[in-house]
């Protein structure tokens, strides 16, 4: 265990000048969301857990376990220097591909509701797509740093990461997981654009991806059906439009200030997936429009804070860290906008969790890892500036070395 003690003894956001040195606004915002998520998962799942698992606290205890693992993962991410992530970017890329491919294995891959998105283990399940997102973001950040001129000047420079993205997207669509594909594709394209891709190439890429997305949607009848139901869920409120219509009813019941914490009616087997994909609808029903808007504002705040951390790192010429921060921020933004858009009926139903709030181990732990990486990036940026400033002061304060004639 010497390596572990060595890791903790090194300077980090947890141990700097004898105390923790963390970005408090980001940490406070994420901790508030995690606490609110625990409360809402508990409230939304009690009836379902009592019937399905003979214990109303079944999901609560598991969510607490996930939070504990997430906190440990966050601490671990804060201890790892960003140069280590950069060094192992190829290993992470391979890991992401292998994990996504394993869901198709006959024994370990688990199918739920017709989708193979999980790896089944004796005590827990893993959703590889959550881990793969981090892996691809790290790889793309490294690629942008090490092939900056190619990305900015040659068309092949941005086509190469597009082939990698196509591999990930193909595996995700095979599960199928269209929502994760959209979020990951959008994040990678934003990262490459921020890396200096020409505007004309960016517009061409956007047009191509949109056309490809429309083609993918049109080739699957159930996706076309979801699109039609999203446009008018009340055309079939007890069939294909049931989930969305029940979510909208939850918002209507909540009105301005809500029914009160724990008083949701829709969670009583009316709204499927009330503690996972549609936890925001239950939140709106119990806390009202005011509570929903405050929660949304908090989610946007932590996302914007992550983008700001990325801009700080970029100004400090820590480009790898900057691209990582941008990528993690837009992963959050994509999932937030899609999940809430689905809940309020602005987007077709997709199986995406709400960061920090929804029930689920893989999503929650990866959100905590993202938080730890962002805290590390912000700390490295500040300590880098501090070291640079100290060196400049020393250069100006120390007398210049005397010439040979002056020494004589």
KOLVEX-598785 format. One record per residue (C-alpha): residue in three letters; x, y, z. Coordinates in steps of 0.2 Angstrom, whole numbers, padded with zeros to 4 digits, always signed. Example, Ala and Ser with C-alpha at 12.3 -4.5 7.8 and 13.67 -1.06 7.14 Angstrom:
REM KOLVEX-598785
Ala+0062-0022+0039Ser+0068-0005+0036
This chain:
REM KOLVEX-598785
Unk+0000+0000+0000Unk+0015+0011-0001Unk+0009+0018-0018Unk-0007+0024-0009Unk+0001+0033+0005Unk+0013+0041-0008Unk-0002+0046-0019Unk-0011+0055-0004Unk+0006+0063+0002Unk+0008+0072-0014Unk+0001+0090-0016Unk-0017+0090-0022Unk-0033+0099-0020Unk-0036+0089-0004Unk-0018+0093+0003Unk-0011+0110-0001Unk-0002+0120+0011Unk-0009+0110+0025Unk-0027+0111+0020Unk-0040+0107+0007Unk-0039+0119-0008Unk-0055+0117-0018Unk-0066+0127-0029Unk-0080+0130-0017Unk-0094+0137-0029Unk-0093+0121-0040Unk-0091+0109-0025Unk-0106+0117-0016Unk-0117+0117-0031Unk-0114+0099-0035Unk-0115+0094-0017Unk-0132+0103-0016Unk-0138+0093-0031Unk-0132+0077-0024Unk-0142+0080-0008Unk-0157+0085-0017Unk-0156+0070-0029Unk-0155+0058-0014Unk-0171+0066-0006Unk-0180+0066-0023Unk-0175+0048-0027Unk-0181+0043-0009Unk-0197+0052-0011Unk-0200+0045-0029Unk-0196+0027-0026Unk-0204+0022-0009Unk-0220+0015-0016Unk-0212+0006-0030Unk-0198-0001-0019Unk-0211-0007-0006Unk-0220-0017-0019Unk-0206-0023-0030Unk-0193-0026-0016Unk-0203-0027+0000Unk-0194-0013+0007Unk-0198+0006+0005Unk-0180+0010+0008Unk-0173-0001-0005Unk-0168+0012-0017Unk-0163+0024-0003Unk-0150+0012+0004Unk-0143+0008-0014Unk-0142+0027-0018Unk-0132+0030-0002Unk-0120+0016-0007Unk-0118+0024-0024Unk-0115+0041-0016Unk-0102+0034-0005Unk-0093+0026-0020Unk-0095+0042-0029Unk-0087+0052-0016Unk-0072+0040-0015Unk-0071+0041-0034Unk-0071+0060-0034Unk-0057+0060-0021Unk-0047+0048-0032Unk-0050+0059-0047Unk-0043+0074-0037Unk-0027+0064-0033Unk-0023+0060-0051Unk-0013+0073-0060Unk-0020+0078-0077Unk-0003+0073-0085Unk-0007+0055-0080Unk-0024+0056-0089Unk-0015+0063-0104Unk-0002+0049-0104Unk-0015+0035-0103Unk-0027+0042-0116Unk-0024+0028-0128Unk-0027+0015-0114Unk-0043+0024-0110Unk-0049+0024-0128Unk-0047+0005-0129Unk-0055+0003-0112Unk-0071+0013-0118Unk-0072+0002-0134Unk-0070-0014-0125Unk-0083-0010-0112Unk-0096-0005-0126Unk-0092-0021-0135Unk-0094-0032-0120Unk-0113-0028-0118Unk-0115-0039-0134Unk-0107-0054-0125Unk-0120-0067-0122Unk-0116-0070-0103Unk-0110-0053-0096Unk-0121-0042-0107Unk-0138-0038-0099Unk-0154-0034-0109Unk-0168-0023-0101Unk-0183-0018-0111Unk-0176-0024-0127Unk-0159-0014-0125Unk-0142-0021-0120Unk-0134-0007-0111Unk-0128-0015-0095Unk-0114-0027-0089Unk-0121-0039-0076Unk-0111-0044-0061Unk-0116-0053-0045Unk-0119-0038-0034Unk-0121-0024-0046Unk-0123-0018-0065Unk-0112-0007-0075Unk-0118+0005-0089Unk-0103+0005-0100Unk-0109+0021-0110Unk-0106+0032-0094Unk-0088+0026-0093Unk-0085+0027-0112Unk-0090+0045-0112Unk-0076+0050-0100Unk-0064+0039-0110Unk-0068+0047-0126Unk-0067+0065-0119Unk-0050+0062-0112Unk-0044+0054-0129Unk-0051+0069-0139Unk-0043+0082-0127Unk-0026+0073-0130Unk-0028+0072-0148Unk-0032+0091-0149Unk-0017+0095-0140Unk-0005+0084-0149Unk-0012+0087-0167Unk-0017+0105-0165Unk-0010+0111-0182Unk-0019+0097-0191Unk-0035+0101-0183Unk-0034+0119-0188Unk-0027+0118-0205Unk-0030+0100-0213Unk-0047+0092-0216Unk-0040+0075-0211Unk-0035+0083-0194Unk-0054+0083-0189Unk-0059+0068-0199Unk-0047+0056-0189Unk-0057+0059-0172Unk-0073+0058-0182Unk-0069+0040-0186Unk-0066+0036-0168Unk-0082+0045-0164Unk-0091+0034-0177Unk-0084+0018-0169Unk-0091+0023-0152Unk-0108+0029-0160Unk-0110+0013-0169Unk-0108+0003-0153Unk-0120+0014-0144Unk-0133+0013-0158Unk-0131-0006-0158Unk-0137-0007-0140Unk-0147+0004-0144Unk-0144+0020-0135Unk-0148+0035-0146Unk-0148+0048-0132Unk-0130+0044-0127Unk-0125+0044-0145Unk-0132+0062-0147Unk-0124+0068-0131Unk-0107+0061-0135Unk-0107+0066-0153Unk-0112+0084-0149Unk-0099+0085-0135Unk-0085+0079-0147Unk-0090+0091-0160Unk-0090+0106-0148Unk-0073+0100-0142Unk-0066+0100-0159Unk-0073+0116-0164Unk-0065+0124-0148Unk-0049+0116-0153Unk-0049+0127-0168Unk-0058+0119-0182Unk-0063+0130-0197Unk-0081+0137-0197Unk-0084+0130-0214Unk-0079+0113-0209Unk-0089+0114-0193Unk-0105+0119-0203Unk-0102+0105-0215Unk-0100+0093-0201Unk-0116+0099-0192Unk-0126+0097-0208Unk-0119+0079-0211Unk-0122+0074-0193Unk-0140+0081-0193Unk-0144+0072-0209Unk-0136+0056-0202Unk-0147+0057-0187Unk-0163+0060-0197Unk-0158+0044-0207Unk-0155+0034-0191Unk-0172+0039-0184Unk-0181+0036-0200Unk-0174+0018-0201Unk-0182+0012-0184Unk-0200+0012-0183Unk-0201+0014-0164Unk-0190+0030-0165Unk-0203+0037-0178Unk-0217+0032-0166Unk-0208+0041-0152Unk-0207+0056-0163Unk-0225+0056-0167Unk-0230+0053-0149Unk-0219+0067-0143Unk-0228+0079-0155Unk-0245+0074-0148Unk-0245+0063-0133Unk-0263+0065-0130Unk-0267+0056-0146Unk-0264+0040-0137Unk-0262+0044-0118Unk-0265+0027-0112Unk-0253+0019-0125Unk-0238+0025-0134Unk-0240+0043-0126Unk-0243+0036-0108Unk-0226+0041-0101Unk-0225+0059-0107Unk-0244+0062-0103Unk-0241+0056-0085Unk-0225+0067-0084Unk-0235+0082-0090Unk-0249+0078-0077Unk-0236+0079-0064Unk-0230+0096-0069Unk-0249+0102-0069Unk-0252+0095-0052Unk-0237+0104-0045Unk-0243+0121-0050Unk-0232+0135-0042Unk-0226+0129-0025Unk-0230+0110-0027Unk-0240+0097-0017Unk-0226+0096-0004Unk-0211+0084-0002Unk-0217+0066-0002Unk-0235+0070-0008Unk-0233+0066-0026Unk-0248+0056-0034Unk-0239+0052-0050Unk-0226+0042-0042Unk-0239+0029-0036Unk-0237+0018-0051Unk-0244+0031-0063Unk-0227+0038-0070Unk-0215+0024-0075Unk-0196+0027-0071Unk-0201+0040-0058Unk-0185+0039-0049Unk-0173+0038-0064Unk-0177+0046-0080Unk-0192+0056-0074Unk-0187+0061-0057Unk-0188+0079-0062Unk-0206+0077-0065Unk-0209+0071-0048Unk-0198+0086-0041Unk-0209+0098-0051Unk-0225+0090-0044Unk-0219+0090-0026Unk-0209+0107-0026Unk-0219+0116-0039Unk-0213+0127-0054Unk-0202+0137-0042Unk-0193+0122-0035Unk-0190+0115-0053Unk-0183+0132-0059Unk-0171+0133-0044Unk-0165+0115-0048Unk-0163+0119-0066Unk-0154+0135-0062Unk-0142+0125-0051Unk-0139+0113-0064Unk-0135+0126-0077Unk-0124+0135-0064Unk-0112+0120-0061Unk-0111+0117-0080Unk-0106+0135-0083Unk-0094+0135-0069Unk-0086+0120-0077Unk-0085+0130-0094Unk-0077+0144-0084Unk-0064+0132-0077Unk-0060+0127-0094Unk-0057+0145-0100Unk-0046+0148-0085Unk-0035+0133-0090Unk-0035+0138-0108Unk-0029+0156-0103Unk-0015+0147-0093Unk-0010+0137-0108Unk-0015+0121-0100Unk-0024+0116-0115Unk-0027+0097-0111Unk-0035+0102-0095Unk-0045+0115-0104Unk-0052+0103-0117Unk-0056+0090-0103Unk-0066+0104-0094Unk-0076+0109-0109Unk-0080+0091-0113Unk-0086+0087-0096Unk-0096+0102-0095Unk-0105+0099-0112Unk-0108+0081-0107Unk-0118+0088-0092Unk-0126+0101-0103Unk-0132+0088-0116Unk-0139+0077-0103Unk-0148+0091-0093Unk-0156+0098-0108Unk-0161+0081-0116Unk-0168+0074-0099Unk-0178+0090-0094Unk-0183+0092-0112Unk-0191+0075-0112Unk-0199+0078-0095Unk-0208+0094-0101Unk-0212+0087-0118Unk-0200+0097-0129Unk-0191+0082-0135Unk-0195+0063-0138Unk-0194+0051-0124Unk-0176+0045-0122Unk-0168+0035-0108Unk-0155+0048-0101Unk-0153+0051-0083Unk-0152+0068-0075Unk-0134+0072-0069Unk-0132+0071-0050Unk-0151+0069-0047Unk-0157+0053-0055Unk-0156+0035-0047Unk-0142+0025-0054Unk-0124+0020-0049Unk-0115+0022-0066Unk-0121+0039-0069Unk-0119+0045-0052Unk-0101+0039-0050Unk-0096+0046-0066Unk-0103+0063-0062Unk-0093+0062-0046Unk-0077+0057-0056Unk-0081+0072-0067Unk-0082+0083-0052Unk-0066+0077-0046Unk-0057+0080-0062Unk-0064+0098-0063Unk-0058+0102-0046Unk-0041+0095-0050Unk-0040+0106-0066Unk-0045+0121-0057Unk-0032+0118-0043Unk-0018+0114-0055Unk-0023+0130-0065Unk-0021+0141-0049Unk-0005+0133-0043Unk+0002+0134-0060Unk-0001+0153-0060Unk+0005+0154-0042Unk+0022+0145-0047Unk+0024+0156-0062Unk+0021+0172-0052Unk+0034+0166-0039Unk+0047+0163-0052Unk+0044+0180-0060Unk+0046+0188-0043Unk+0062+0179-0040Unk+0069+0183-0057Unk+0066+0202-0054Unk+0072+0202-0036Unk+0088+0192-0038Unk+0103+0202-0044Unk+0109+0197-0062Unk+0125+0187-0062Unk+0140+0198-0064Unk+0151+0197-0080Unk+0168+0190-0079Unk+0176+0208-0080Unk+0164+0214-0066Unk+0169+0199-0055Unk+0187+0203-0056
